[in-house]
Each structure stands twice: as C-alpha cells, then as structure tokens.
Amino acid sequence: MPPPSDIAFVELQGNVGGLTDVAAATRARFAPTRWLRLRIPAAAALLVGPGALAMLGENDGPSMLSYATSGATYGLGFLLPFIIVTFAAAYVVQEMAMRLGAVTRRGYGELVFQRFGRFWGWASAADLAITNLITLVTEVIAIRLGMGFFGVPPWAAVACAVLLVAMGSWGGRYSTWERLAAGLAAFNLLFVAVAIFARPSADQILHAVATWGPAPKTTLQAFLLILASNIGATVTPWMLFFQQSASVDKGMGRRDIRRGRQNTAIGAVIAAVTGCAALLAATPLFAHHVDMSRYQDGAGFAEALRPIIGAPGAALFALGLVEAGAVAMLTISASTAYSLAEMISGAARSFNASPRQAPLFHTTNVGIAILAGAVVLIPGAPLLTLSLNANLLATILMPAALVFLLMMSGDRQIMGGDVNSRTVTVLGIAIAVLVAAAGSAYAAVGFLSALGIHSF
Amino acid sequence: MILNNRDPDRRARALAAPAPFPPMALSRGTQAALIGLRMFICLSTAMAIFTIVHG
C-alpha cells in the first residue's frame, strides 16, 4: 500500500460515487465554449481568488459596524493599529487553510472528518452552522438597513439578498460565482471614500499607529467586548472552511501555493485598509460627542454621519453596508454548503456542478440564505442583540477550528514538504491562545458582572 | 495558473474526489486536550449567552 502522502496526490483516481461522471461531463461541457468570456487582466486577476474573497467577505455587515462603533465610541487610538494586527493574524491563518486545501485537495470539514473521525467532524460542522446562521442573519440585517436608508422596504431588501445567493448557484461554474463575489467585493472600497469625507487628521493616524494610543477610556468589560468583537471581525471559523474548500473548488494544487499566498496577502491589505477606513469614517461622531445610543441600529451610523460629513458620505456608508452584507451572504452561504456536502460521502460540493449534479450543495447554499432572511422578517426577533454579538460568538468558537487547522497543516504525513514552518506554527499557536483568551476573558468578566459578584 | 480557472481540466480536478486519507491516531493525551478545549469553549459560550441575556 502506498504511503498516505502518495494516496493524497493521485489525481482523478479512486473517485467516489458519481463524481467521475460529473467531472467528465464538466470537461466536455466547458471545453468548446470560448465566446462571451470576460477576460480579466493579469494584474487584476491577482485580486480574484479565494484568499481575497475570504478577507473582503469578512469585512461584512457586523464587522464594519464593529469598526465604526470603535471609531464612534473611542475615536482614533489603540484600535486602529489593533485592526491592522488582526488582519496580519488573519493572513497567517488563511494562508494555512489555502495551503492545506491546495496540497490535500480537500475541504476543511472533509479533512477533519477523515483524519479525526465523525465526532470531531460533526462538532466542527455544528460550530460552523450555528455561527454561520447567526452571521448570515446579521448580513441580511445590514443589507436591509443599508437599503432602508434609500427607502427600500425590508421585504424587498431581504428578497434581493436571497436572490443574490441564488444567482451564485445559477451559473454552474466556480469562476462565474467567484467573479460575481469579487465584483461586489470591489465596492468594499466605498468605506475609503467615506473616510475621505470624514477628513481624518494624518498626524493623528500616524500617532495612533506609532504609539497604539490613546487607550480607550472605558470599563474592563466594555474594553474586552470591543477587543473580542474586533478579533471576531477578522478571524472567524467560516473563513477557514471557505478558503480551503474554495481553493479546492478552484482546482488549486501545490504549484499554485505562491499565487494563493499573493492573493491572500493582497486581500488582507485591502481588507485592513477598508476596515480602518470604517473606523476613521466614524471618528467624527466621537469628536462631535454624538450619543450613539440614539442610533441603535446600523443605518443609524449613516443617519448620524449625515449632518457631519454630508449626505453623499452618509449615502456611501449605507451603500457600503449593503456591499458588506452582500459579499458575506455569498461567501458564508458557500462555506455552509461546502462544509455540509463534505460531511456526506460522495456528495458533489462544487460551484462547477449544476444544481442537478450537486443538489445538497446548492440547496444548502440557497436554503441557509432563505432561512436567514426569514429570521430577519420575524416580527420582534432580537435582531439588534444578534448583530452586536455575532462577532463575539465567532471569537469564542474560533480556537477549536484553529487547533485542528494547526494539527492538519503541521502534519507531515499529509502535507509533505509544504508542512508548516516552525515560525508559522509558533504564530498560529500564539493566535489561537490570544483569540481564546480574548473570548473567554470577556465571557468570564461579563458573567461575573451579570451575577453582581464584581463590577468591572 | 490559479487565476485562469476556465481550464476544463482544472475544473474537472476540482470535481473529482481523491481517495480518503487514513484516520489519524490520536493519543489519549491529545484526545483529552481536545475534549478539554471543547468543554472550555462550551463554558465560555454559556457564560457569554448568560451575559448577553442578563447583562
């Protein structure tokens, strides 16, 4: 019997179930069609890939609101460089996921299932399903609130969100889905435009980045909450599942790892810039001592900013919210679909397969979006609570996913020569420990305060 | 070339499912650590939910 590392790299052999037929049909289907193809210039093409989509998808509704809340509540200071560092951490984690997918040609969920057994496979999938559903609800809320700024009724906004995900399933090609998501993700740069309208001081920005100050003046509990929320805005379980599975769906192999790294790094830089821009865009609210408790929802930021930075800036903020929610709807629904299909042996799990060829995959992709939309339309649903705590939940659940990622990408038996270097392993462990500490510290301090044992 | 995924062979490769990896034998210590981590996460989640509901 050949060693497992050889087994892993036998391509198109030992196929399971009807997947060989699907592959052959797909090869025949796509080979002759050369017309109506959108050519992407080589430089721009570097932006289009699972790495950039994971990073920009994570600049989603609750994340941008979390950054804006940081700016509106604490102004320019500690949290600006903190956001940059969290994206550096996200790069380390996502690079591991990309490399693992390119080398093993398996999604994260499938690999956990095969290497660690059913219990850990289903536990990982359950974590993902819970956080994804809650996060998707917040994405629909962001789209609803952003479109609400322009007078679009809630039901129409929710329908648009669900239709977008259905469009992604319609194309029958991974590349079509990827370009749809990447085209939308480009509008994440709207937050940079809003930041320009806000006219932040270059001196203050440089001072904040250089000194990590001033520190937020608040209670320990509130400080831990904003830390955990900002970490959860950058490093989350769905990103791992998505990037690894999408790298497989894109057909990446070992030789593509260098380009995958470039794509992930470019995505991290752009996402860090736009994340910081969201914080900067909201700093005028801090400077003008605007009481944000009067604006208890996401659209409130646009409303609150309108008299300070003008109607165009406020409108761009609202549009940015719609974009943030829309891209995340696509990527998070996809990560749910990948992970569920990977749990079922023989089930096709690819955007290259049509809905008829991969019914479970496409049904899950659209179904979870419909479910999230339905939750948002329930009268009296605790939407605000969900919005504010989606990132916190992601931070608390992330360490489990990180531990398996580190174990698998550090496993020479499956990674061969592309196993984690010592530096990556140390960085990965440090990130897992810090994420676990941030989430659990907030949970413990908040719990004790809620019990009245100690006021922090 | 990862970015030119119109290549039909690449698409076919993405659809193919290679043979499964053999399970990794976890030592008792590793299993205990993983279960401990899972319990820690469950506890943190429960405390966070309590804080959100009662905070």
Chai-1 contact restraints between the chains, C-beta under 6 A:
chainA,res_idxA,chainB,res_idxB,connection_type,confidence,min_distance_angstrom,max_distance_angstrom,comment,restraint_id
A,P4,B,F21,contact,1.0,0.0,6.0,A-B,restraint_1
A,P4,B,P22,contact,1.0,0.0,6.0,A-B,restraint_2
A,I7,B,A19,contact,1.0,0.0,6.0,A-B,restraint_3
A,E11,B,R13,contact,1.0,0.0,6.0,A-B,restraint_4
A,L12,B,A16,contact,1.0,0.0,6.0,A-B,restraint_5
A,G14,B,A19,contact,1.0,0.0,6.0,A-B,restraint_6
A,N15,B,A16,contact,1.0,0.0,6.0,A-B,restraint_7
A,N15,B,A17,contact,1.0,0.0,6.0,A-B,restraint_8
A,V16,B,A17,contact,1.0,0.0,6.0,A-B,restraint_9
A,L19,B,L15,contact,1.0,0.0,6.0,A-B,restraint_10
A,L19,B,A16,contact,1.0,0.0,6.0,A-B,restraint_11
A,L19,B,A17,contact,1.0,0.0,6.0,A-B,restraint_12
A,V22,B,L15,contact,1.0,0.0,6.0,A-B,restraint_13
A,A23,B,A12,contact,1.0,0.0,6.0,A-B,restraint_14
A,A23,B,L15,contact,1.0,0.0,6.0,A-B,restraint_15
A,A23,B,A16,contact,1.0,0.0,6.0,A-B,restraint_16
A,T26,B,R11,contact,1.0,0.0,6.0,A-B,restraint_17
A,T26,B,A12,contact,1.0,0.0,6.0,A-B,restraint_18
A,T26,B,L15,contact,1.0,0.0,6.0,A-B,restraint_19
A,R27,B,P8,contact,1.0,0.0,6.0,A-B,restraint_20
A,R27,B,A12,contact,1.0,0.0,6.0,A-B,restraint_21
A,F30,B,P8,contact,1.0,0.0,6.0,A-B,restraint_22
A,A31,B,P8,contact,1.0,0.0,6.0,A-B,restraint_23
A,A45,B,L3,contact,1.0,0.0,6.0,A-B,restraint_24
A,R105,B,P18,contact,1.0,0.0,6.0,A-B,restraint_25
A,Q114,B,P20,contact,1.0,0.0,6.0,A-B,restraint_26
A,Q114,B,F21,contact,1.0,0.0,6.0,A-B,restraint_27
A,R115,B,F21,contact,1.0,0.0,6.0,A-B,restraint_28
A,R115,B,M24,contact,1.0,0.0,6.0,A-B,restraint_29
A,S175,B,N5,contact,1.0,0.0,6.0,A-B,restraint_30
A,D249,B,A14,contact,1.0,0.0,6.0,A-B,restraint_31
A,K250,B,N5,contact,1.0,0.0,6.0,A-B,restraint_32
A,G251,B,N5,contact,1.0,0.0,6.0,A-B,restraint_33
A,G251,B,R10,contact,1.0,0.0,6.0,A-B,restraint_34
A,G251,B,R13,contact,1.0,0.0,6.0,A-B,restraint_35
A,G251,B,A14,contact,1.0,0.0,6.0,A-B,restraint_36
A,M252,B,I2,contact,1.0,0.0,6.0,A-B,restraint_37
A,D256,B,I2,contact,1.0,0.0,6.0,A-B,restraint_38
A,R259,B,I2,contact,1.0,0.0,6.0,A-B,restraint_39
A,S350,B,A14,contact,1.0,0.0,6.0,A-B,restraint_40
A,S350,B,L15,contact,1.0,0.0,6.0,A-B,restraint_41
A,N352,B,R11,contact,1.0,0.0,6.0,A-B,restraint_42
A,N352,B,A14,contact,1.0,0.0,6.0,A-B,restraint_43
A,N352,B,L15,contact,1.0,0.0,6.0,A-B,restraint_44
A,N389,B,I52,contact,1.0,0.0,6.0,A-B,restraint_45
A,I396,B,S44,contact,1.0,0.0,6.0,A-B,restraint_46
A,I396,B,T45,contact,1.0,0.0,6.0,A-B,restraint_47
A,I396,B,A48,contact,1.0,0.0,6.0,A-B,restraint_48
A,A400,B,I41,contact,1.0,0.0,6.0,A-B,restraint_49
A,I414,B,F21,contact,1.0,0.0,6.0,A-B,restraint_50
A,G439,B,S44,contact,1.0,0.0,6.0,A-B,restraint_51
A,S440,B,S44,contact,1.0,0.0,6.0,A-B,restraint_52
A,A443,B,S44,contact,1.0,0.0,6.0,A-B,restraint_53
A,A443,B,M47,contact,1.0,0.0,6.0,A-B,restraint_54
A,A443,B,A48,contact,1.0,0.0,6.0,A-B,restraint_55
A,G446,B,T51,contact,1.0,0.0,6.0,A-B,restraint_56
A,G446,B,G55,contact,1.0,0.0,6.0,A-B,restraint_57
A,F447,B,M47,contact,1.0,0.0,6.0,A-B,restraint_58
A,F447,B,F50,contact,1.0,0.0,6.0,A-B,restraint_59
A,F447,B,T51,contact,1.0,0.0,6.0,A-B,restraint_60
A,A450,B,T51,contact,1.0,0.0,6.0,A-B,restraint_61
A,A450,B,H54,contact,1.0,0.0,6.0,A-B,restraint_62
A,A450,B,G55,contact,1.0,0.0,6.0,A-B,restraint_63
